[in-house]
Amino acid sequence: MRYQNNPGNIRYNGNFKGCTGNDNGFCKFSSLGYGYRAILVILNTYYDKYKLRTIRGIINRYAPPSENQTEYYISSVSRYSGLDSDQNLAKEDLIKLIPAIARMENSISITTPEVKSLIDQANSGGNIALSAIAAILALYFFLTLK
């Protein structure tokens, strides 16, 4: 399995935030959050640059027939995301495709809220947990000083 915190089996590109190296042509990410963030970056690029607005259009590019059983991939992403394969997606729908892509690429079972949380952590440099700890410590000291 080509995992290396790369739930979307993204080919190596040193320009992805959090990509720490190359593993047989695939990105190795420093955290799972960066791997999910990279999928979202790709999906946003497909949406904005290539004007791909449907699951069918996006997956035909993401998992081309030359390398995948693309029709099966499309129907699976549609089923897992709950979105029709030919409906025009809003940009905010793109994140709903990520758990389905991770499931197809690496048999990972994850929810959209979990993906959002991991991406948020990657975008903040992992400081969400530290912020929560700081808030708890501040509350503790506030309550003990009274």
C-alpha distance (Angstrom), angle and dihedral (degrees) to the residues before:
residue distance angle dihedral
M1 . . .
R2 3.80 . .
Y3 3.77 97.3 .
Q4 3.85 112.8 134.6
N5 3.86 90.4 149.5
N6 3.81 86.2 -55.9
P7 3.83 105.1 123.3
G8 3.80 92.1 169.9
N9 3.83 97.3 48.6
I10 3.79 89.5 -122.7
R11 3.77 115.7 -171.9
Y12 3.78 116.4 -116.3
N13 3.77 116.4 -77.4
G14 3.78 115.2 155.6
N15 3.80 89.6 -153.7
F16 3.81 94.1 75.8
K17 3.79 112.6 103.4
G18 3.80 108.7 -110.7
C19 3.83 95.0 18.2
T20 3.78 105.0 139.0
G21 3.77 101.1 178.4
N22 3.75 152.0 -40.7
D23 3.80 125.0 -69.6
N24 3.82 109.1 -172.6
G25 3.81 90.8 -39.7
F26 3.81 96.8 -41.2
C27 3.81 128.7 104.8
K28 3.77 119.6 -104.2
F29 3.79 109.5 -150.1
S30 3.79 125.7 -155.8
S31 3.80 90.4 -132.4
L32 3.77 139.6 10.4
G33 3.81 88.9 -113.5
Y34 3.79 90.6 62.5
G35 3.80 89.6 49.9
Y36 3.80 91.7 54.0
R37 3.80 90.4 43.0
A38 3.82 89.5 55.3
I39 3.82 90.9 53.7
L40 3.81 89.4 52.2
V41 3.81 91.0 48.6
I42 3.81 89.8 52.8
L43 3.81 92.7 47.2
N44 3.81 91.0 48.9
T45 3.81 89.8 50.0
Y46 3.80 90.7 51.3
Y47 3.81 89.6 49.2
D48 3.82 97.5 45.6
K49 3.81 105.2 30.2
Y50 3.80 102.2 30.6
K51 3.83 97.2 29.2
L52 3.80 91.8 -130.4
R53 3.79 104.3 163.5
T54 3.82 104.5 165.9
I55 3.78 134.4 64.3
R56 3.80 87.4 -118.5
G57 3.80 93.0 55.5
I58 3.80 94.5 42.4
I59 3.80 96.3 47.2
N60 3.81 93.3 44.2
R61 3.80 85.9 62.3
Y62 3.83 98.1 35.5
A63 3.81 95.5 46.4
P64 3.82 106.0 19.8
P65 3.81 121.6 -162.0
S66 3.81 90.3 -113.4
E67 3.83 88.5 69.6
N68 3.82 106.3 19.7
Q69 3.77 147.3 34.3
T70 3.78 86.9 -102.6
E71 3.81 99.0 179.8
Y72 3.80 90.1 53.2
Y73 3.83 89.7 46.2
I74 3.83 90.8 51.1
S75 3.81 93.8 49.5
S76 3.81 91.1 46.1
V77 3.81 94.1 50.1
S78 3.80 88.9 47.3
R79 3.80 92.0 50.4
Y80 3.83 95.4 44.1
S81 3.82 94.1 45.2
G82 3.81 95.6 42.4
L83 3.81 90.6 -129.0
D84 3.79 126.3 121.8
S85 3.79 112.4 -109.0
D86 3.81 93.4 -128.7
Q87 3.81 101.6 38.5
N88 3.79 118.7 111.3
L89 3.77 107.4 -106.7
A90 3.77 126.5 -142.0
K91 3.78 113.1 -130.3
E92 3.81 90.5 -110.0
D93 3.83 88.8 59.1
L94 3.80 91.2 66.6
I95 3.79 93.5 82.2
K96 3.82 88.7 59.3
L97 3.82 88.8 64.8
I98 3.81 94.2 58.0
P99 3.84 98.9 76.2
A100 3.81 88.7 48.9
I101 3.81 92.1 49.5
A102 3.83 91.1 48.8
R103 3.79 89.0 50.0
M104 3.80 92.1 50.7
E105 3.80 95.7 43.9
N106 3.81 101.6 39.5
S107 3.83 108.7 4.0
I108 3.81 89.7 -110.2
S109 3.78 116.8 160.1
I110 3.82 109.7 -151.4
T111 3.79 135.4 142.9
T112 3.79 128.4 -124.5
P113 3.84 92.3 -112.7
E114 3.82 89.7 52.7
V115 3.81 90.3 49.9
K116 3.82 90.6 49.3
S117 3.79 90.9 50.8
L118 3.81 93.1 50.1
I119 3.82 91.6 47.4
D120 3.81 90.2 49.1
Q121 3.80 89.4 52.2
A122 3.81 90.9 50.0
N123 3.81 91.5 47.7
S124 3.79 90.9 51.2
G125 3.78 92.3 46.7
G126 3.80 90.3 -110.2
N127 3.80 92.9 -61.9
I128 3.81 95.7 127.7
A129 3.79 92.3 86.9
L130 3.80 91.3 45.1
S131 3.81 90.6 50.5
A132 3.80 90.3 52.4
I133 3.81 91.2 49.7
A134 3.80 90.7 48.4
A135 3.82 90.7 51.1
I136 3.81 91.9 49.6
L137 3.81 91.8 48.6
A138 3.80 91.4 47.9
L139 3.81 90.7 50.6
Y140 3.82 90.9 47.5
F141 3.80 92.7 51.8
F142 3.79 92.0 44.0
L143 3.81 91.5 52.7
T144 3.81 94.7 44.1
L145 3.80 93.9 49.7
K146 3.81 93.0 58.0
